[in-house]
Amino acid sequence: MSQWPPQEHELNVSLTAPAYLQLGGSIWLNATVKNEGLNNETSVRLSLLINSTTANSTTIALLRAGSSYTFTYLWTPTAKGTYNVTAYVEPVSGETSIENNQMTKIVTVSPPPEVGVKAGDWIKV
């Protein structure tokens, strides 16, 4: 949400990620930064972190006022568990409101459901 009155320098980050993912599957994660300030910004650094480890990052040479930039990352987790997926944009010079420079979503990765008959299962005839 944009601030009123508009700020000279204001970046806002968003993230799309599922709440659940099946182990062995892949998903596209999308990190977006929007320049909601009145000024064009240069050298804007946008990062995607998974459990505090940088999975992908980029530096946007010029992000014009009112525009946005999105990058996607194909994520294929290799272990079950709960993951903190975070999109983060470094504050630019003069930016005072930085609480919207980061967004985190929790993604639970679980093994696929078991199918078939196992030893000990009862079968109705």
C-alpha positions, 0 to 999 in steps of 0.5 A: 500500500502506498504512503500518503503523502508520497515519499521521496524514496520508497521501495516496497517488496512482495513475494509469491510462494505456496504454503505447501510443496511436495518433496520432489516438486518444483515451484517458481518463486516470484520476488517483486520490488515496486518503486512507490517513491517520487524519485527514480532509483539506481542500483536497487538490490533485490534478493531472495533468501531461503532459510537466511541463505541467498538463493538468488539476487540481482541489482536493478540498474534503474528503477523508475518512479512508479515502476516495478521489477520481478524476478523468478526463481525455480525452487526444488527443495531437496529435504522435507521441512519448514522453510522461511522464504524471504524477498528483501530489497536493500533500502536506498539512500534517503528511504526512511520507511523500511518495514515494507522492504522485506516479506517472508512466507513459510513454506512446508515441504512434505513427502509425497503420499504413499500409494500401493499396498504394503506388507501387513495391509489387509485386503478385502476380497 
